[in-house]
């Protein structure tokens, strides 16, 4: 029966191509705008840490003095990060910054290129579940005794070494030789929660080097550098905050123990004349991944407002579709009257017209996806949007047709109900 109704629906659409096209366009535009805003919201609001969200903690310290900004800074000073790295209280921990280095190889056919680099500790790879294709992280001793080793991404391995196992090979970063110890597989984190200041939707880095090299190499940070007082010295000795620090704390006891350690660390630093804001009751904040995304407003309120406006626009489209459907169905009243007279029930008539409405919604949903995809890529080319925001999430390809069909069915309920109540006697007399 459904296939018969589907055939009737398609014939009806072909009989009134202009009216059907108007309905398809109306619902596709409404769906396209809604999907664009939903996709951005979905990308930005997802928690990429999954079940490890409550085990990974961003460490924040209120190191600024009084009468400065009134909120925690996500980054730490370099001295604080180095002090926390030396502690064994947390099972795993990682200091990190984003930077850029010129990558070259011994192959003269490959031109040097500035690549995104993450300077971090060995534990970074285990904490953030980085998948390895070849090799693995550098040895734990390198976090204490610096050595020029590196982990590279698959894209770099494919470019420089043709995709083969390159562990033991040498690459050059700023003309300095680094030995490859690991190659990571395709890995993308959205949003890039471990470093929101370098761009929540930026691509993950393609080269990783030990944080222990910072003292001798003094890499320039690519990201936010905040200072609460004038300082003319080096970033590495100043009170400026620019280093991200994460700790893995798997149980409530571990979290409590680590917080006590941080409180003790603040006390020791206050004796040295630091952490001078005495109005504070706590100088320590530990945020798991979900809280970290929330307090840093990864999903801005403007985006939620846009979702509401897009849904209102979709509602306007549905009201227009309702009017068009009612007009179309009422024109068919004589035909429906005859069908009722020869035995078709109200339920059959109602179902037939809902199938037609659903088919229009499905076509509009597919077209709406194409509108959204095209519009996102156009905006990306015109306004330098992040590439991650232009890719429709996999779930969107299912959500969009579902919303389109559901919306069309909702708009078509009243017209289908009106036409199924047609009285056969009225049209039989007129015939």
C-alpha positions as CSV (number, residue, x, y, z in Angstrom):
1,X,0.0,0.0,0.0
2,X,2.8,2.4,0.9
3,X,4.4,1.9,-2.6
4,X,1.1,2.7,-4.2
5,X,0.8,5.9,-2.2
6,X,4.3,6.8,-3.1
7,X,3.5,6.3,-6.8
8,X,0.4,8.5,-6.4
9,X,2.5,11.1,-4.6
10,X,5.1,11.3,-7.3
11,X,2.4,11.6,-10.0
12,X,0.8,14.4,-8.0
13,X,4.1,16.2,-7.7
14,X,4.6,15.9,-11.5
15,X,1.1,17.3,-12.2
16,X,1.8,20.5,-10.3
17,X,5.5,21.1,-10.8
18,X,5.6,24.8,-9.9
19,X,3.7,24.5,-6.7
20,X,5.6,21.4,-5.7
21,X,8.9,23.2,-6.5
22,X,7.9,26.2,-4.3
23,X,7.2,23.8,-1.4
24,X,10.5,22.0,-1.9
25,X,12.4,25.3,-2.1
26,X,10.7,26.7,1.0
27,X,11.5,23.7,3.2
28,X,15.0,23.3,1.8
29,X,15.9,26.9,2.5
30,X,14.6,26.6,6.1
31,X,16.3,23.3,6.6
32,X,19.6,24.6,5.1
33,X,19.8,27.5,7.4
34,X,18.8,25.4,10.4
35,X,21.4,22.7,9.6
36,X,24.2,25.3,9.2
37,X,23.7,26.6,12.7
38,X,23.1,23.2,14.2
39,X,26.3,21.9,12.6
40,X,28.4,24.7,14.0
41,X,26.8,24.1,17.4
42,X,27.4,20.4,17.2
43,X,31.0,20.8,16.3
44,X,31.7,23.3,19.1
45,X,29.6,21.6,21.9
46,X,30.8,18.0,21.5
47,X,33.0,16.6,24.2
48,X,35.9,14.9,22.4
49,X,37.3,13.3,25.5
50,X,34.4,10.9,25.8
51,X,34.5,8.7,28.9
52,X,37.8,10.3,29.9
53,X,36.2,13.7,30.4
54,X,36.2,13.4,34.2
55,X,39.8,12.1,34.3
56,X,41.6,14.9,32.5
57,X,42.0,18.2,34.3
58,X,43.1,21.6,33.2
59,X,45.3,23.1,36.0
60,X,44.6,26.9,36.6
61,X,46.4,29.0,39.1
62,X,45.5,32.6,40.3
63,X,49.0,33.9,40.0
64,X,48.1,37.5,39.1
65,X,48.1,40.2,41.7
66,X,45.2,42.2,43.1
67,X,43.3,44.7,41.0
68,X,43.8,42.9,37.8
69,X,41.4,40.7,35.8
70,X,38.7,39.0,37.9
71,X,38.8,35.5,36.5
72,X,41.1,32.5,36.3
73,X,43.6,32.4,33.4
74,X,43.6,29.0,31.6
75,X,47.4,29.2,31.0
76,X,50.2,29.1,33.6
77,X,53.5,31.0,33.8
78,X,56.6,29.1,32.6
79,X,58.1,28.9,36.1
80,X,54.9,27.4,37.5
81,X,54.6,24.9,34.7
82,X,58.2,23.8,35.2
83,X,57.6,23.4,39.0
84,X,54.5,21.3,38.5
85,X,56.3,19.1,35.9
86,X,58.8,18.1,38.6
87,X,56.1,16.8,40.9
88,X,55.2,13.1,41.0
89,X,51.8,13.6,42.7
90,X,49.8,13.2,39.5
91,X,50.2,10.0,37.6
92,X,50.3,11.6,34.2
93,X,50.8,15.3,33.4
94,X,51.8,17.4,30.5
95,X,52.9,21.0,30.0
96,X,52.5,22.3,26.4
97,X,52.5,25.2,24.0
98,X,51.8,25.6,20.3
99,X,54.5,26.9,18.0
100,X,55.7,26.8,14.5
101,X,58.9,25.5,13.0
102,X,60.4,25.2,9.5
103,X,60.3,21.6,8.5
104,X,62.9,20.3,6.0
105,X,64.3,16.9,5.1
106,X,67.4,15.4,3.4
107,X,65.3,15.1,0.3
108,X,66.1,18.1,-1.9
109,X,62.9,17.8,-3.9
110,X,60.8,18.7,-0.8
111,X,60.7,22.4,-0.1
112,X,60.9,23.7,3.5
113,X,57.5,24.5,5.0
114,X,56.4,26.1,8.3
115,X,54.4,23.5,10.2
116,X,52.3,23.6,13.3
117,X,54.2,22.1,16.2
118,X,53.2,21.1,19.7
119,X,55.9,21.3,22.4
120,X,54.8,18.9,25.1
121,X,55.7,16.0,27.5
122,X,55.6,12.3,26.8
123,X,52.4,11.8,28.8
124,X,50.5,14.0,26.3
125,X,50.1,11.0,24.0
126,X,48.6,8.6,26.6
127,X,46.4,11.2,28.2
128,X,44.8,12.3,25.0
129,X,44.7,8.8,23.5
130,X,46.8,9.7,20.5
131,X,46.9,6.7,18.1
132,X,50.3,5.5,16.8
133,X,51.0,4.1,13.4
134,X,54.7,3.4,14.0
135,X,56.9,3.6,17.1
136,X,55.6,5.6,20.1
137,X,56.3,8.5,22.4
138,X,59.9,9.4,23.3
139,X,61.4,7.8,26.4
140,X,60.4,9.2,29.8
141,X,64.0,10.2,30.6
142,X,63.8,12.8,27.7
143,X,61.3,14.8,29.7
144,X,64.1,15.4,32.2
145,X,67.2,15.3,30.0
146,X,66.4,17.1,26.7
147,X,67.1,15.4,23.4
148,X,66.1,16.3,19.8
149,X,63.5,13.6,19.1
150,X,60.1,14.1,17.5
151,X,56.8,12.4,16.8
152,X,55.3,13.3,13.4
153,X,51.8,12.9,12.0
154,X,50.9,10.5,9.2
155,X,50.5,13.4,6.7
156,X,54.2,14.4,7.3
157,X,55.3,10.8,7.2
158,X,53.5,10.3,3.8
159,X,55.1,13.5,2.4
160,X,58.7,12.9,3.6
161,X,59.0,9.1,3.6
162,X,56.3,7.8,1.3
163,X,54.2,6.3,4.2
164,X,56.8,3.8,5.3
165,X,58.0,3.2,8.8
166,X,60.2,6.3,9.4
167,X,61.2,5.6,13.0
168,X,64.9,6.3,13.3
169,X,64.9,8.7,10.3
170,X,66.0,12.3,10.7
171,X,64.0,15.5,9.9
172,X,65.1,19.1,10.3
173,X,63.2,21.7,12.4
174,X,64.6,25.2,12.0
175,X,67.7,23.5,10.5
176,X,68.3,21.3,13.6
177,X,68.3,17.5,13.2
178,X,65.5,15.6,15.1
179,X,65.2,11.8,15.2
180,X,61.8,10.4,14.5
181,X,60.6,8.1,17.3
182,X,57.0,7.8,16.4
183,X,54.4,8.3,13.7
184,X,50.8,9.0,14.7
185,X,47.8,7.9,12.7
186,X,45.1,10.2,11.5
187,X,44.0,12.1,14.6
188,X,41.7,15.1,14.8
189,X,40.1,16.5,18.0
190,X,37.2,18.9,17.7
191,X,37.0,21.1,19.6
192,X,40.8,21.1,20.3
193,X,40.1,21.3,24.0
194,X,43.7,20.8,25.2
195,X,44.6,24.2,23.8
196,X,41.6,26.5,23.1
197,X,43.7,29.6,22.8
198,X,45.4,28.5,19.6
199,X,42.0,27.9,18.0
200,X,39.2,25.6,19.2
201,X,38.6,24.4,15.6
202,X,42.2,24.4,14.4
203,X,43.7,21.2,12.9
204,X,45.7,19.2,15.4
205,X,49.5,19.6,15.1
206,X,51.6,17.5,12.8
207,X,54.9,17.6,14.7
208,X,55.5,17.1,18.4
209,X,58.8,17.8,20.3
210,X,59.8,17.5,24.0
211,X,58.9,20.3,26.3
212,X,62.3,19.8,28.0
213,X,63.8,21.6,25.0
214,X,62.1,24.8,25.9
215,X,64.9,26.1,28.1
216,X,67.6,25.8,25.4
217,X,65.5,26.4,22.3
218,X,63.1,29.1,23.7
219,X,60.3,28.4,21.2
220,X,58.0,31.3,20.6
221,X,54.4,30.5,21.7
222,X,51.6,30.6,19.1
223,X,48.7,31.6,21.2
224,X,47.5,33.9,24.0
225,X,50.2,35.5,26.2
226,X,48.7,37.4,29.2
227,X,50.5,39.7,31.6
228,X,49.1,41.5,34.6
229,X,52.0,43.9,35.1
230,X,54.7,45.5,33.1
231,X,57.8,43.3,32.7
232,X,60.8,43.9,30.5
233,X,62.4,40.5,30.9
234,X,62.1,37.1,29.2
235,X,58.9,35.1,29.0
236,X,60.7,32.3,30.7
237,X,61.2,34.2,34.0
238,X,58.2,36.5,33.9
239,X,54.7,36.4,35.4
240,X,53.1,36.2,32.0
241,X,50.9,33.2,31.4
242,X,51.3,31.2,28.2
243,X,51.7,27.5,29.0
244,X,48.9,25.0,29.1
245,X,49.1,22.3,31.8
246,X,46.9,19.2,32.1
247,X,46.9,16.4,34.7
248,X,45.3,13.0,34.7
249,X,43.4,12.3,37.9
250,X,41.4,9.1,37.8
251,X,39.7,9.0,41.2
252,X,38.2,11.4,43.7
253,X,41.1,10.6,46.1
254,X,43.6,11.5,43.4
255,X,41.9,14.8,42.7
256,X,41.7,15.7,46.4
257,X,45.4,14.8,46.9
258,X,46.4,16.8,43.9
259,X,44.4,19.8,45.0
260,X,46.1,19.6,48.4
261,X,49.5,19.5,46.6
262,X,48.6,22.6,44.6
263,X,47.4,24.5,47.7
264,X,50.7,23.7,49.3
265,X,52.5,24.9,46.2
266,X,50.7,28.2,46.4
267,X,51.7,28.6,50.0
268,X,55.3,28.0,49.2
269,X,55.2,30.5,46.4
270,X,53.5,33.1,48.6
271,X,56.5,32.9,50.9
272,X,58.6,34.0,47.9
273,X,56.4,37.0,47.3
274,X,54.1,35.6,44.6
275,X,50.4,35.0,44.5
276,X,49.8,38.3,46.2
277,X,46.1,38.6,45.8
278,X,45.1,38.1,49.5
279,X,41.4,38.6,48.8
280,X,41.3,35.1,47.4
281,X,40.0,32.1,49.3
282,X,41.4,29.7,46.7
283,X,44.2,30.2,44.2
284,X,43.6,26.8,42.5
285,X,41.1,25.5,40.0
286,X,40.8,22.1,38.4
287,X,38.5,21.8,35.5
288,X,37.6,18.5,33.8
289,X,37.1,18.6,30.0
290,X,33.3,19.4,30.2
291,X,33.8,22.2,32.7
292,X,36.9,23.4,30.7
293,X,34.8,23.8,27.6
294,X,32.0,25.5,29.5
295,X,34.0,28.1,31.4
296,X,35.9,29.0,28.2
297,X,32.7,29.5,26.3
298,X,33.6,27.3,23.4
299,X,29.9,27.4,22.4
300,X,29.1,31.2,22.4
301,X,25.6,32.4,23.4
302,X,25.4,34.0,20.0
303,X,25.3,30.5,18.4
304,X,22.4,29.4,20.6
305,X,20.5,32.6,19.6
306,X,21.2,31.8,15.9
307,X,19.8,28.3,16.4
308,X,16.6,29.8,17.8
309,X,16.3,32.3,14.9
310,X,16.9,29.6,12.3
311,X,14.1,27.5,13.9
312,X,11.8,30.5,13.7
313,X,12.7,30.9,10.1
314,X,11.9,27.2,9.5
315,X,8.5,27.8,11.2
316,X,7.8,30.6,8.8
317,X,8.7,28.3,5.9
318,X,6.3,25.6,7.3
319,X,3.4,28.1,7.5
320,X,3.9,29.0,3.9
321,X,4.1,25.3,3.0
322,X,0.9,24.7,4.9
323,X,-0.9,27.3,2.8
324,X,0.4,25.9,-0.4
325,X,-0.5,22.3,0.5
326,X,-4.0,23.3,1.5
327,X,-4.5,25.0,-1.8
328,X,-3.1,22.1,-3.7
329,X,-5.2,19.5,-1.9
330,X,-8.4,21.4,-2.1
331,X,-8.1,21.6,-5.9
332,X,-8.1,17.8,-5.8
333,X,-11.4,17.7,-3.8
334,X,-13.6,16.4,-6.7
335,X,-11.2,13.5,-7.4
336,X,-11.1,12.7,-3.7
337,X,-14.9,12.8,-3.6
338,X,-15.2,10.2,-6.3
339,X,-12.6,8.0,-4.5
340,X,-14.6,8.2,-1.3
341,X,-17.8,7.3,-3.2
342,X,-16.2,4.1,-4.6
343,X,-15.0,2.9,-1.2
344,X,-11.8,4.7,-0.1
345,X,-11.9,5.5,3.6
346,X,-10.9,8.7,5.3
347,X,-7.8,6.9,6.7
348,X,-6.7,5.9,3.1
349,X,-7.1,9.5,1.9
350,X,-5.3,10.9,4.9
351,X,-2.4,8.4,4.6
352,X,-2.1,9.1,0.8
353,X,-1.7,12.8,1.3
354,X,0.7,12.4,4.2
355,X,2.9,10.2,2.1
356,X,3.0,13.0,-0.5
357,X,3.8,15.5,2.1
358,X,6.6,13.3,3.4
359,X,8.1,12.8,-0.1
360,X,8.2,16.6,-0.5
361,X,9.9,16.9,2.9
362,X,12.5,14.3,2.0
363,X,13.4,16.0,-1.3
364,X,13.5,19.3,0.5
365,X,15.8,17.8,3.2
366,X,18.3,16.5,0.6
367,X,18.3,19.9,-1.2
368,X,18.6,21.6,2.2
369,X,21.8,19.6,2.9
370,X,23.2,20.7,-0.4
371,X,22.3,24.4,0.4
372,X,24.0,24.1,3.8
373,X,27.1,22.4,2.4
374,X,27.5,24.9,-0.4
375,X,26.8,27.9,1.9
376,X,29.4,26.8,4.5
377,X,32.1,26.4,1.9
378,X,31.2,29.8,0.4
379,X,31.5,31.4,3.8
380,X,34.7,29.6,4.4
381,X,36.2,31.0,1.2
382,X,34.9,34.5,1.8
383,X,35.4,35.0,5.5
384,X,38.3,32.6,6.4
385,X,36.2,30.3,8.6
386,X,37.9,27.3,10.1
387,X,37.8,24.3,7.9
388,X,36.3,22.2,10.7
389,X,33.2,24.3,10.7
390,X,32.6,23.7,7.0
391,X,32.4,19.9,7.3
392,X,29.0,18.7,8.0
393,X,29.0,16.3,11.0
394,X,28.1,12.7,10.1
395,X,25.0,12.8,12.3
396,X,23.7,15.9,10.4
397,X,23.2,13.8,7.2
398,X,20.6,11.8,9.2
399,X,19.2,14.7,11.2
400,X,18.5,16.9,8.3
401,X,16.2,14.6,6.3
402,X,14.5,13.6,9.6
403,X,13.8,17.2,10.5
404,X,12.6,18.0,7.0
405,X,10.3,15.0,6.8
406,X,9.0,15.6,10.3
407,X,8.5,19.3,9.7
408,X,6.7,18.6,6.4
409,X,4.4,16.1,8.0
410,X,3.6,18.5,10.8
411,X,2.7,21.2,8.2
412,X,0.7,18.7,6.2
413,X,-1.4,17.3,9.0
414,X,-4.1,20.0,8.7
415,X,-4.4,20.0,4.9
416,X,-4.5,16.2,4.9
417,X,-7.2,16.2,7.6
418,X,-9.3,18.8,5.7
419,X,-9.2,16.9,2.4
420,X,-10.0,13.5,4.0
421,X,-13.2,15.0,5.4
422,X,-14.5,15.7,1.9
423,X,-18.1,14.7,1.4
424,X,-18.6,12.6,-1.7
425,X,-22.2,13.7,-2.2
426,X,-21.2,17.3,-2.9
427,X,-19.0,16.4,-5.8
428,X,-21.2,13.6,-7.1
429,X,-24.1,16.0,-7.5
430,X,-21.9,18.5,-9.3
431,X,-20.8,15.8,-11.7
